Amino acid sequence: MIILNSSNPKGSCYIETKNLDGETNLKMKSAKKELYEYFRSKEDLNNLSGELICEEPNDQIYKFEGAILYRKD
């Protein structure tokens, strides 16, 4: 999952990872600053145009390699 924005003013949210790592506590995750500033409203998300490049699914739950190429028209 890639977090683009949230209702939190700093772009953070809490994620339950129990099914991935067995831990029952919520973990705080945040949108990258560049993405959070770019996608400020629902209209920005509706007009999303771009490409997501990422690795194939694997068992590395603490590592993710990828890039999002986006543009605003």
TIMI-2910 file (N, C-alpha, C, CB; in pm, 1 decimal, decimal comma, always signed):
<rs>
+----------+----------+----------+----------+----------+----------+----------+----------+----------+----------+----------+----------+------+
!      n_x !      n_y !      n_z !     ca_x !     ca_y !     ca_z !      c_x !      c_y !      c_z !     cb_x !     cb_y !     cb_z ! resn !
+----------+----------+----------+----------+----------+----------+----------+----------+----------+----------+----------+----------+------+
!    +84,2 !   -115,6 !     +0,0 !     +0,0 !     +0,0 !     +0,0 !    +89,8 !   +123,3 !     +0,0 !    -96,3 !     -1,0 !   +121,0 !  Met !
!    +52,2 !   +220,9 !    -76,9 !   +123,2 !   +347,7 !    -79,8 !    +29,3 !   +454,5 !    -26,0 !   +172,6 !   +382,7 !   -224,1 !  Ile !
!    +72,0 !   +523,9 !    +76,4 !     -9,1 !   +628,7 !   +136,4 !    +18,0 !   +758,8 !    +61,0 !    +21,6 !   +643,9 !   +289,2 !  Ile !
!    -86,4 !   +814,5 !     +1,3 !    -72,6 !   +939,3 !    -72,4 !   -109,9 !  +1059,4 !    +12,6 !   -157,9 !   +936,0 !   -197,0 !  Leu !
!   -206,6 !  +1041,6 !   +102,9 !   -254,6 !  +1149,5 !   +186,6 !   -342,0 !  +1088,4 !   +295,1 !   -332,6 !  +1256,3 !   +103,5 !  Asn !
!   -380,4 !  +1166,3 !   +392,8 !   -473,3 !  +1120,6 !   +495,5 !   -545,9 !  +1241,7 !   +552,7 !   -399,2 !  +1041,7 !   +607,7 !  Ser !
!   -641,9 !  +1215,8 !   +639,8 !   -714,1 !  +1326,0 !   +703,0 !   -629,8 !  +1392,2 !   +811,9 !   -846,1 !  +1276,0 !   +762,1 !  Ser !
!   -522,9 !  +1329,6 !   +852,3 !   -431,6 !  +1386,7 !   +950,8 !   -354,2 !  +1501,5 !   +887,3 !   -334,5 !  +1278,9 !  +1005,8 !  Asn !
!   -337,4 !  +1614,2 !   +956,0 !   -266,4 !  +1728,8 !   +897,0 !   -124,4 !  +1699,8 !   +850,5 !   -261,8 !  +1839,2 !   +995,4 !  Pro !
!    -58,9 !  +1598,7 !   +907,5 !    +77,9 !  +1565,9 !   +865,4 !    +84,1 !  +1447,5 !   +771,4 !   +163,2 !  +1537,8 !   +985,5 !  Lys !
!    -31,4 !  +1399,0 !   +724,5 !    -33,9 !  +1289,5 !   +628,1 !     -6,9 !  +1153,7 !   +687,0 !    +63,8 !  +1315,1 !   +522,3 !  Gly !
!    -27,9 !  +1137,1 !   +817,5 !     -0,3 !  +1007,5 !   +879,3 !   -129,8 !   +932,3 !   +909,1 !    +80,8 !  +1025,9 !  +1008,2 !  Ser !
!   -115,9 !   +802,5 !   +926,3 !   -229,4 !   +717,7 !   +960,4 !   -176,1 !   +596,9 !  +1037,2 !   -308,8 !   +673,5 !   +832,1 !  Cys !
!   -267,2 !   +520,2 !  +1095,3 !   -229,4 !   +401,3 !  +1171,2 !   -273,0 !   +277,5 !  +1094,6 !   -292,1 !   +403,0 !  +1313,3 !  Tyr !
!   -182,4 !   +182,2 !  +1084,4 !   -203,4 !    +60,8 !  +1006,5 !   -195,1 !    -60,7 !  +1098,2 !    -99,9 !    +50,0 !   +892,0 !  Ile !
!   -289,2 !   -152,5 !  +1083,0 !   -282,8 !   -279,6 !  +1155,6 !   -209,2 !   -380,4 !  +1068,4 !   -426,2 !   -331,8 !  +1193,3 !  Glu !
!   -104,1 !   -438,8 !  +1121,4 !    -21,8 !   -533,5 !  +1044,4 !    -29,5 !   -675,1 !  +1100,5 !   +123,5 !   -487,2 !  +1042,4 !  Thr !
!   -130,1 !   -702,1 !  +1179,4 !   -142,4 !   -832,8 !  +1246,2 !   -131,5 !   -949,4 !  +1147,9 !   -275,5 !   -841,2 !  +1320,5 !  Lys !
!   -192,1 !   -938,0 !  +1032,0 !   -188,7 !  -1047,2 !   +934,6 !    -52,1 !  -1063,7 !   +868,2 !   -293,5 !  -1024,2 !   +828,5 !  Asn !
!    +32,5 !   -961,1 !   +877,0 !   +165,5 !   -968,8 !   +815,9 !   +272,6 !  -1014,9 !   +914,3 !   +203,9 !   -833,9 !   +759,0 !  Leu !
!   +271,9 !   -954,0 !  +1034,6 !   +380,0 !   -982,1 !  +1128,0 !   +333,9 !  -1036,9 !  +1263,1 !   +458,7 !   -858,4 !  +1150,1 !  Asp !
!   +204,3 !  -1056,4 !  +1280,9 !   +151,9 !  -1111,3 !  +1405,0 !   +139,5 !  -1011,3 !  +1518,0 !   +237,2 !  -1222,1 !  +1448,9 !  Gly !
!   +186,7 !   -888,3 !  +1499,3 !   +178,4 !   -786,7 !  +1603,8 !    +40,6 !   -721,8 !  +1602,8 !   +288,4 !   -680,1 !  +1585,2 !  Glu !
!    -15,5 !   -703,4 !  +1721,3 !   -151,9 !   -649,8 !  +1729,6 !   -156,5 !   -498,7 !  +1750,3 !   -226,1 !   -717,2 !  +1841,8 !  Thr !
!    -43,5 !   -436,8 !  +1778,3 !    -44,3 !   -291,5 !  +1796,4 !    -45,8 !   -220,5 !  +1660,2 !    +78,8 !   -246,6 !  +1879,2 !  Asn !
!   -108,6 !   -103,5 !  +1657,3 !   -114,3 !    -25,0 !  +1533,9 !    +19,7 !    +43,5 !  +1511,7 !   -229,0 !    +79,6 !  +1539,5 !  Leu !
!    +57,0 !    +56,9 !  +1386,5 !   +182,3 !   +123,5 !  +1351,2 !   +150,7 !   +251,7 !  +1274,6 !   +273,9 !    +29,6 !  +1266,7 !  Lys !
!   +218,1 !   +359,5 !  +1312,2 !   +197,7 !   +485,6 !  +1242,9 !   +280,6 !   +486,0 !  +1114,0 !   +235,7 !   +605,7 !  +1334,1 !  Met !
!   +216,1 !   +518,2 !  +1004,9 !   +281,8 !   +531,8 !   +874,8 !   +244,7 !   +668,2 !   +818,6 !   +240,4 !   +416,2 !   +776,2 !  Lys !
!   +330,7 !   +723,4 !   +736,3 !   +305,8 !   +856,4 !   +680,6 !   +329,3 !   +858,6 !   +531,3 !   +394,1 !   +960,0 !   +748,2 !  Ser !
!   +256,9 !   +946,9 !   +465,7 !   +280,1 !   +969,7 !   +323,6 !   +413,4 !  +1042,1 !   +307,7 !   +163,3 !  +1051,8 !   +259,3 !  Ala !
!   +485,5 !  +1011,0 !   +203,3 !   +607,7 !  +1085,8 !   +173,9 !   +569,3 !  +1232,2 !   +155,9 !   +680,7 !  +1029,8 !    +45,8 !  Lys !
!   +652,0 !  +1321,5 !   +204,1 !   +621,2 !  +1464,7 !   +200,5 !   +589,2 !  +1511,7 !    +58,9 !   +738,3 !  +1545,4 !   +256,8 !  Lys !
!   +665,4 !  +1464,8 !    -38,4 !   +643,3 !  +1506,7 !   -177,2 !   +504,7 !  +1465,2 !   -225,8 !   +751,2 !  +1447,2 !   -269,0 !  Glu !
!   +461,1 !  +1344,8 !   -189,2 !   +329,2 !  +1297,0 !   -230,6 !   +218,8 !  +1369,0 !   -153,7 !   +317,9 !  +1145,4 !   -209,6 !  Leu !
!   +238,9 !  +1384,8 !    -23,7 !   +138,0 !  +1449,6 !    +58,6 !   +111,4 !  +1592,6 !     +9,7 !   +182,0 !  +1450,6 !   +205,8 !  Tyr !
!   +216,1 !  +1664,4 !    -25,1 !   +199,2 !  +1801,9 !    -72,5 !   +135,9 !  +1806,3 !   -210,8 !   +333,5 !  +1873,7 !    -75,0 !  Glu !
!   +156,1 !  +1703,7 !   -289,6 !   +103,0 !  +1700,5 !   -425,8 !    -44,9 !  +1663,0 !   -427,8 !   +182,6 !  +1602,1 !   -511,1 !  Tyr !
!    -85,4 !  +1570,4 !   -342,7 !   -223,6 !  +1522,4 !   -338,8 !   -294,7 !  +1578,4 !   -216,6 !   -228,3 !  +1368,0 !   -337,8 !  Phe !
!   -334,4 !  +1703,2 !   -222,6 !   -396,2 !  +1770,0 !   -108,1 !   -547,6 !  +1754,4 !   -101,9 !   -362,1 !  +1915,1 !   -110,8 !  Arg !
!   -613,5 !  +1729,2 !   -214,4 !   -759,4 !  +1723,1 !   -214,6 !   -807,7 !  +1599,6 !   -289,8 !   -818,8 !  +1850,4 !   -277,3 !  Ser !
!   -937,1 !  +1571,8 !   -275,9 !   -996,5 !  +1460,0 !   -349,6 !   -985,2 !  +1482,8 !   -499,6 !  -1143,8 !  +1440,8 !   -309,8 !  Lys !
!   -996,1 !  +1607,8 !   -541,8 !   -984,4 !  +1637,7 !   -684,8 !   -844,9 !  +1603,0 !   -737,0 !  -1015,1 !  +1786,2 !   -711,1 !  Glu !
!   -742,6 !  +1631,2 !   -655,6 !   -606,1 !  +1595,0 !   -695,4 !   -593,2 !  +1444,2 !   -714,7 !   -504,6 !  +1643,8 !   -590,4 !  Asp !
!   -655,0 !  +1367,7 !   -625,0 !   -650,1 !  +1221,7 !   -636,5 !   -730,5 !  +1172,9 !   -755,8 !   -702,1 !  +1156,3 !   -508,6 !  Leu !
!   -845,4 !  +1236,4 !   -782,2 !   -927,9 !  +1196,8 !   -896,6 !   -857,4 !  +1223,6 !  -1028,2 !  -1061,0 !  +1270,2 !   -893,9 !  Asn !
!   -770,3 !  +1323,7 !  -1031,0 !   -698,5 !  +1359,2 !  -1153,3 !   -560,6 !  +1294,5 !  -1162,1 !   -684,3 !  +1508,9 !  -1162,4 !  Asn !
!   -537,3 !  +1194,6 !  -1078,0 !   -408,5 !  +1126,5 !  -1075,8 !   -379,2 !  +1062,8 !  -1211,5 !   -405,7 !  +1020,0 !   -965,1 !  Leu !
!   -264,1 !  +1093,4 !  -1262,9 !   -219,0 !  +1036,2 !  -1389,0 !    -71,6 !  +1002,3 !  -1372,8 !   -242,8 !  +1134,7 !  -1509,7 !  Ser !
!    -37,5 !   +878,3 !  -1395,4 !   +101,9 !   +841,8 !  -1380,3 !   +122,8 !   +692,6 !  -1387,1 !   +155,2 !   +894,4 !  -1251,4 !  Gly !
!   +233,8 !   +650,9 !  -1332,3 !   +273,3 !   +511,3 !  -1339,0 !   +341,4 !   +471,2 !  -1209,0 !   +366,3 !   +486,3 !  -1459,3 !  Glu !
!   +310,8 !   +352,6 !  -1160,5 !   +374,0 !   +297,3 !  -1041,5 !   +466,8 !   +185,7 !  -1086,9 !   +267,7 !   +245,2 !   -938,2 !  Leu !
!   +592,3 !   +197,4 !  -1051,4 !   +691,7 !    +96,0 !  -1085,2 !   +738,7 !    +35,9 !   -953,3 !   +812,4 !   +156,5 !  -1168,6 !  Ile !
!   +719,9 !    -95,4 !   -936,4 !   +761,1 !   -156,3 !   -810,2 !   +806,7 !   -299,9 !   -832,2 !   +646,5 !   -152,0 !   -708,3 !  Cys !
!   +871,5 !   -350,7 !   -729,3 !   +922,0 !   -487,2 !   -734,5 !   +807,0 !   -587,1 !   -733,9 !  +1016,3 !   -514,1 !   -616,9 !  Glu !
!   +836,9 !   -708,1 !   -772,4 !   +738,8 !   -816,8 !   -768,8 !   +703,5 !   -848,2 !   -623,6 !   +793,5 !   -943,7 !   -840,9 !  Glu !
!   +585,4 !   -904,0 !   -597,9 !   +550,8 !   -943,3 !   -460,9 !   +656,1 !  -1037,2 !   -402,9 !   +412,6 !  -1010,7 !   -457,5 !  Pro !
!   +687,1 !  -1016,7 !   -273,8 !   +787,3 !  -1099,7 !   -207,3 !   +757,8 !  -1104,2 !    -57,6 !   +931,0 !  -1045,5 !   -233,6 !  Asn !
!   +843,2 !  -1170,7 !    +18,3 !   +820,1 !  -1185,5 !   +161,4 !   +893,8 !  -1082,2 !   +246,4 !   +860,7 !  -1322,7 !   +204,3 !  Asp !
!   +945,2 !   -979,7 !   +186,6 !  +1017,8 !   -874,9 !   +258,8 !   +920,4 !   -766,9 !   +305,7 !  +1128,6 !   -813,0 !   +169,2 !  Gln !
!   +862,7 !   -783,9 !   +426,3 !   +757,7 !   -692,2 !   +470,5 !   +812,4 !   -559,5 !   +523,1 !   +674,5 !   -758,0 !   +577,6 !  Ile !
!   +941,4 !   -548,9 !   +548,9 !   +998,7 !   -423,9 !   +600,3 !  +1076,7 !   -346,7 !   +494,7 !  +1089,1 !   -453,2 !   +717,7 !  Tyr !
!  +1068,0 !   -389,7 !   +369,5 !  +1143,9 !   -325,4 !   +262,3 !  +1054,9 !   -315,0 !   +139,0 !  +1274,8 !   -404,6 !   +230,0 !  Lys !
!  +1060,2 !   -201,0 !    +73,9 !   +985,6 !   -182,8 !    -50,5 !  +1068,6 !    -97,6 !   -143,1 !   +846,4 !   -118,3 !    -25,3 !  Phe !
!  +1081,9 !   -141,4 !   -265,3 !  +1153,3 !    -63,4 !   -364,9 !  +1059,2 !    -34,1 !   -479,2 !  +1279,8 !   -137,1 !   -414,6 !  Glu !
!  +1048,6 !    +92,3 !   -511,1 !   +960,8 !   +131,2 !   -620,1 !   +966,2 !   +280,2 !   -643,1 !   +818,6 !    +87,9 !   -592,1 !  Gly !
!   +892,9 !   +322,7 !   -741,1 !   +886,6 !   +464,8 !   -774,8 !   +747,4 !   +496,1 !   -828,4 !   +996,5 !   +503,2 !   -879,1 !  Ala !
!   +703,9 !   +616,9 !   -803,8 !   +577,7 !   +662,7 !   -860,7 !   +609,3 !   +782,5 !   -949,1 !   +472,8 !   +699,3 !   -748,7 !  Ile !
!   +569,4 !   +772,0 !  -1072,3 !   +587,7 !   +879,1 !  -1169,3 !   +450,5 !   +938,7 !  -1195,3 !   +654,7 !   +827,4 !  -1302,4 !  Leu !
!   +432,7 !  +1064,0 !  -1158,6 !   +302,0 !  +1125,7 !  -1171,2 !   +314,9 !  +1265,0 !  -1231,1 !   +232,1 !  +1132,0 !  -1035,4 !  Tyr !
!   +204,3 !  +1308,9 !  -1285,3 !   +200,2 !  +1445,0 !  -1337,1 !    +58,8 !  +1497,7 !  -1317,9 !   +243,1 !  +1450,7 !  -1487,6 !  Arg !
!    +49,9 !  +1624,4 !  -1304,3 !    -78,3 !  +1689,4 !  -1281,8 !   -113,8 !  +1767,1 !  -1407,9 !    -73,9 !  +1783,3 !  -1156,2 !  Lys !
!   -226,9 !  +1732,3 !  -1469,8 !   -268,3 !  +1800,2 !  -1592,0 !   -369,0 !  +1908,6 !  -1559,4 !   -327,6 !  +1700,5 !  -1692,6 !  Asp !
+----------+----------+----------+----------+----------+----------+----------+----------+----------+----------+----------+----------+------+
</rs>
